[in-house]
Amino acid sequence: MNRKEFDKIERDPVTREELDEVMRQVLTAPMPDTKSENREPTREELNQKWKLVRK
């Protein structure tokens, strides 16, 4: 997306409850079992899709 056109897109306002729910989803996401930080991601990790759900 072009930075100059980013502000021109019409978006719904975000409520405090939606923001709280998103933060809860991010902070309570399961931690990976691996201990190493310097590794190549697995094919499964590369193909994993993430989506924040608005309720």
C-alpha positions as CSV (number, residue, x, y, z in Angstrom):
1,M,0.0,0.0,0.0
2,N,1.2,3.5,-0.9
3,R,2.0,5.6,2.2
4,K,0.6,8.7,0.6
5,E,-2.8,7.0,0.0
6,F,-3.0,5.3,3.4
7,D,-4.9,8.2,5.0
8,K,-7.4,8.4,2.1
9,I,-8.9,5.0,2.9
10,E,-12.2,5.2,4.8
11,R,-12.0,3.1,8.0
12,D,-14.4,2.4,10.9
13,P,-13.4,4.0,14.2
14,V,-11.9,1.6,16.7
15,T,-13.5,1.4,20.1
16,R,-11.7,0.9,23.4
17,E,-13.3,-2.5,23.8
18,E,-12.1,-3.6,20.4
19,L,-8.6,-2.4,21.2
20,D,-8.7,-4.2,24.6
21,E,-9.8,-7.4,22.8
22,V,-7.0,-7.2,20.2
23,M,-4.4,-6.6,23.0
24,R,-5.8,-9.6,24.9
25,Q,-5.5,-11.8,21.8
26,V,-1.9,-10.7,21.2
27,L,-0.8,-11.0,24.8
28,T,-2.5,-14.4,25.4
29,A,-1.3,-16.0,22.2
30,P,0.5,-19.3,22.9
31,M,4.2,-19.1,23.3
32,P,6.3,-21.4,21.0
33,D,8.0,-24.4,22.6
34,T,11.4,-23.6,21.1
35,K,14.0,-21.8,23.2
36,S,16.3,-20.7,20.3
37,E,15.8,-17.3,18.8
38,N,18.4,-17.6,16.0
39,R,16.8,-20.3,13.8
40,E,15.0,-20.6,10.5
41,P,11.2,-20.8,10.8
42,T,9.7,-24.1,9.9
43,R,7.5,-24.5,6.8
44,E,4.4,-24.7,9.1
45,E,5.3,-21.5,10.8
46,L,5.9,-19.7,7.5
47,N,2.4,-20.8,6.2
48,Q,0.6,-20.0,9.4
49,K,-2.1,-17.3,8.9
50,W,-2.9,-14.8,11.7
51,K,-6.1,-12.9,11.9
52,L,-7.4,-10.6,14.6
53,V,-11.1,-11.1,15.0
54,R,-13.5,-8.2,15.8
55,K,-16.4,-9.3,17.9
